[in-house]
Amino acid sequence: MDNCVLRNNPVMDRFAAVVAFARVVELGNFSRAAERLGLSTSAVSRQVAELEQHLDVRLLNRTTRRLSLTEAGQAYYERCVQLLADLEEADASVRPATIVPKGQLRLTCGVTFGERYLAPAIADFGAAHPQLTFDLDLSDRAVDLVEEGFDLALRIGSLGAQAMVARRIGWTQLICCASPDYLRRRGAPQTPDDLLQHDCLAYTYVATPNAWTFETPDGERRTVRIPARHRGNSGRMLAALAAAGMGIVLEPDFIVAPEVRSGELVPVLTGFPSPRSPIAAVYPSRRHLSAKVRAFVDYLVKRFAASEQWSLQPRPTYDSQA
């Protein structure tokens, strides 16, 4: 009977196999997935094997010590997560809207975005939901949500190595800028290659601090290995150093927006913009997503998508002849 799972009931049993596969990936082994699903380990293993047989492709590499996704398995898992997420949202859309967000919400976010934009959002949301409390961790390091017990993270650009579900709440763009004093002394770079003749300030919490990427007017990407005279792990500190005339910085608009608006920093290379990056609310899985996480993420999407408060569009430009 079990060996005919997919063939005899291609809708419901195929869905069960997809769920089993997703849980195995999320929890790291068959026994934990079986416990979560209320099944035997052999039944879960059989479901995944039947799924692989149905797809005619290996999804998991199995050894006595660990499981790992194949390349095909990684691609399939990402689609499965989205499928399960869509179903969960469809269920939620018809449930009574009487579930009140309550309890503690453990949340992690980058320091500057957290202080400038997340804090006011939390204050407003918390005032509307007094039964909810927040445990906040502001850090620019890559936090392991599962290992460290967080419900939610706000991440910019890369979601990290873990298999996560994400909802975009906005966009950010890196802005290349320097102080008026620096530009009077050194001149404004006209192309990304001109940065090789300038003092640059590099942010060290990225994979390649010395590599800055721009888009050419033709739509091609151009990466320059900049000479990083000064380096640091705080975007706000680098922006402050740039405003003090110490060099050119490439930082997100939500960090440099106050200095740009005040005139302390002036954007350069505006004809060579850096690619946009998403700002996303990230969590391990949408299965049985708690009311507190769902409600807060929905709130962030509405709050930030309608008006990206940190956007610098249209941006001022620097006249090198001034």
ZIJOWO-V441693 format. One record per residue. N is the residue number from 1. RES is the residue in three letters. PHI is phi in degrees with one decimal (none if undefined). Layout:
BEGIN
N;RES;PHI, N;RES;PHI
END
This chain:
BEGIN
1;MET;none, 2;ASP;-65.1, 3;ASN;-70.6, 4;CYS;-104.1, 5;VAL;-51.9, 6;LEU;-76.7, 7;ARG;-72.4, 8;ASN;-82.4, 9;ASN;-138.9, 10;PRO;-67.4, 11;VAL;-92.4, 12;MET;-67.8, 13;ASP;-76.2, 14;ARG;-65.6, 15;PHE;-61.5, 16;ALA;-60.9, 17;ALA;-67.8, 18;VAL;-62.8, 19;VAL;-61.1, 20;ALA;-61.3, 21;PHE;-60.5, 22;ALA;-62.7, 23;ARG;-67.1, 24;VAL;-61.6, 25;VAL;-65.2, 26;GLU;-65.1, 27;LEU;-96.7, 28;GLY;91.5, 29;ASN;-160.2, 30;PHE;-72.4, 31;SER;-67.5, 32;ARG;-66.5, 33;ALA;-62.7, 34;ALA;-62.6, 35;GLU;-62.7, 36;ARG;-63.6, 37;LEU;-88.3, 38;GLY;72.0, 39;LEU;-123.3, 40;SER;-80.6, 41;THR;-60.8, 42;SER;-65.1, 43;ALA;-67.4, 44;VAL;-66.5, 45;SER;-60.2, 46;ARG;-67.0, 47;GLN;-61.7, 48;VAL;-67.0, 49;ALA;-62.2, 50;GLU;-64.2, 51;LEU;-64.7, 52;GLU;-61.7, 53;GLN;-64.6, 54;HIS;-62.5, 55;LEU;-83.2, 56;ASP;59.5, 57;VAL;-154.5, 58;ARG;-83.2, 59;LEU;-97.2, 60;LEU;-126.2, 61;ASN;-92.1, 62;ARG;-111.6, 63;THR;-127.6, 64;THR;-68.0, 65;ARG;-107.0, 66;ARG;-154.9, 67;LEU;-113.2, 68;SER;-144.9, 69;LEU;-79.3, 70;THR;-74.9, 71;GLU;-61.1, 72;ALA;-65.9, 73;GLY;-64.1, 74;GLN;-63.1, 75;ALA;-63.7, 76;TYR;-68.5, 77;TYR;-61.2, 78;GLU;-60.9, 79;ARG;-70.4, 80;CYS;-62.4, 81;VAL;-59.5, 82;GLN;-66.5, 83;LEU;-60.8, 84;LEU;-66.1, 85;ALA;-64.9, 86;ASP;-62.6, 87;LEU;-65.9, 88;GLU;-63.1, 89;GLU;-68.3, 90;ALA;-63.4, 91;ASP;-61.5, 92;ALA;-64.7, 93;SER;-67.8, 94;VAL;-110.9, 95;ARG;-77.8, 96;PRO;-59.4, 97;ALA;-86.8, 98;THR;-109.2, 99;ILE;-74.4, 100;VAL;-95.5, 101;PRO;-61.7, 102;LYS;-154.4, 103;GLY;90.3, 104;GLN;-103.3, 105;LEU;-111.6, 106;ARG;-89.8, 107;LEU;-135.9, 108;THR;-125.4, 109;CYS;-159.3, 110;GLY;-61.6, 111;VAL;-63.2, 112;THR;-66.7, 113;PHE;-62.6, 114;GLY;-63.1, 115;GLU;-70.0, 116;ARG;-84.8, 117;TYR;-121.4, 118;LEU;-74.7, 119;ALA;-57.2, 120;PRO;-62.0, 121;ALA;-65.7, 122;ILE;-64.2, 123;ALA;-60.5, 124;ASP;-68.3, 125;PHE;-67.6, 126;GLY;-63.0, 127;ALA;-64.8, 128;ALA;-82.9, 129;HIS;-132.9, 130;PRO;-66.6, 131;GLN;-84.4, 132;LEU;-105.9, 133;THR;-118.7, 134;PHE;-118.9, 135;ASP;-116.8, 136;LEU;-107.3, 137;ASP;-128.9, 138;LEU;-97.2, 139;SER;-157.3, 140;ASP;-91.3, 141;ARG;-81.5, 142;ALA;-83.2, 143;VAL;-85.0, 144;ASP;-83.4, 145;LEU;-63.2, 146;VAL;-70.0, 147;GLU;-63.3, 148;GLU;-99.4, 149;GLY;74.8, 150;PHE;-92.5, 151;ASP;-79.2, 152;LEU;-158.7, 153;ALA;-136.7, 154;LEU;-104.4, 155;ARG;-127.5, 156;ILE;-118.1, 157;GLY;77.4, 158;SER;-64.2, 159;LEU;-84.4, 160;GLY;101.6, 161;ALA;-77.9, 162;GLN;-73.4, 163;ALA;-79.0, 164;MET;-121.4, 165;VAL;-103.8, 166;ALA;-134.8, 167;ARG;-124.8, 168;ARG;-71.9, 169;ILE;-111.4, 170;GLY;173.5, 171;TRP;-127.4, 172;THR;-136.5, 173;GLN;-137.1, 174;LEU;-72.7, 175;ILE;-115.6, 176;CYS;-90.0, 177;CYS;-153.6, 178;ALA;-153.4, 179;SER;-78.5, 180;PRO;-56.3, 181;ASP;-64.2, 182;TYR;-60.8, 183;LEU;-68.6, 184;ARG;-67.1, 185;ARG;-76.7, 186;ARG;-111.4, 187;GLY;82.5, 188;ALA;-95.8, 189;PRO;-63.3, 190;GLN;-99.6, 191;THR;-137.1, 192;PRO;-55.4, 193;ASP;-64.3, 194;ASP;-65.0, 195;LEU;-62.3, 196;LEU;-63.4, 197;GLN;-101.9, 198;HIS;-122.2, 199;ASP;-83.3, 200;CYS;-118.4, 201;LEU;-111.3, 202;ALA;-103.9, 203;TYR;-90.5, 204;THR;-89.7, 205;TYR;-88.5, 206;VAL;-128.1, 207;ALA;-64.5, 208;THR;-129.9, 209;PRO;-58.1, 210;ASN;-90.0, 211;ALA;-108.7, 212;TRP;-109.1, 213;THR;-111.1, 214;PHE;-132.5, 215;GLU;-107.1, 216;THR;-78.2, 217;PRO;-57.2, 218;ASP;-84.6, 219;GLY;89.5, 220;GLU;-88.8, 221;ARG;-93.7, 222;ARG;-129.3, 223;THR;-106.2, 224;VAL;-116.3, 225;ARG;-85.2, 226;ILE;-79.9, 227;PRO;-80.8, 228;ALA;-85.6, 229;ARG;-71.3, 230;HIS;-129.1, 231;ARG;-134.7, 232;GLY;-167.5, 233;ASN;-102.9, 234;SER;-125.8, 235;GLY;-62.9, 236;ARG;-66.2, 237;MET;-64.2, 238;LEU;-64.1, 239;ALA;-63.2, 240;ALA;-65.9, 241;LEU;-64.9, 242;ALA;-63.9, 243;ALA;-63.5, 244;ALA;-83.1, 245;GLY;92.3, 246;MET;-87.5, 247;GLY;157.7, 248;ILE;-99.1, 249;VAL;-124.1, 250;LEU;-123.6, 251;GLU;-136.0, 252;PRO;-60.1, 253;ASP;-59.9, 254;PHE;-69.9, 255;ILE;-89.7, 256;VAL;-92.3, 257;ALA;-53.4, 258;PRO;-60.6, 259;GLU;-70.3, 260;VAL;-67.3, 261;ARG;-66.1, 262;SER;-82.8, 263;GLY;90.2, 264;GLU;-69.4, 265;LEU;-125.3, 266;VAL;-123.8, 267;PRO;-63.8, 268;VAL;-127.1, 269;LEU;53.8, 270;THR;-67.4, 271;GLY;-82.4, 272;PHE;-128.1, 273;PRO;-68.3, 274;SER;-82.6, 275;PRO;-60.0, 276;ARG;-70.7, 277;SER;-127.4, 278;PRO;-76.2, 279;ILE;-105.3, 280;ALA;-130.5, 281;ALA;-88.3, 282;VAL;-123.3, 283;TYR;-150.5, 284;PRO;-64.5, 285;SER;-160.8, 286;ARG;-93.1, 287;ARG;-66.4, 288;HIS;53.9, 289;LEU;-60.9, 290;SER;-67.1, 291;ALA;-61.2, 292;LYS;-66.7, 293;VAL;-69.6, 294;ARG;-59.5, 295;ALA;-65.1, 296;PHE;-70.0, 297;VAL;-66.0, 298;ASP;-57.7, 299;TYR;-64.5, 300;LEU;-64.1, 301;VAL;-59.1, 302;LYS;-67.9, 303;ARG;-66.4, 304;PHE;-96.0, 305;ALA;-70.6, 306;ALA;-67.8, 307;SER;-152.2, 308;GLU;-75.4, 309;GLN;-63.4, 310;TRP;-98.0, 311;SER;-63.9, 312;LEU;-108.5, 313;GLN;-84.7, 314;PRO;-74.2, 315;ARG;-92.1, 316;PRO;-70.8, 317;THR;-121.2, 318;TYR;-102.7, 319;ASP;-92.3, 320;SER;-69.1, 321;GLN;-89.4, 322;ALA;-70.7
END
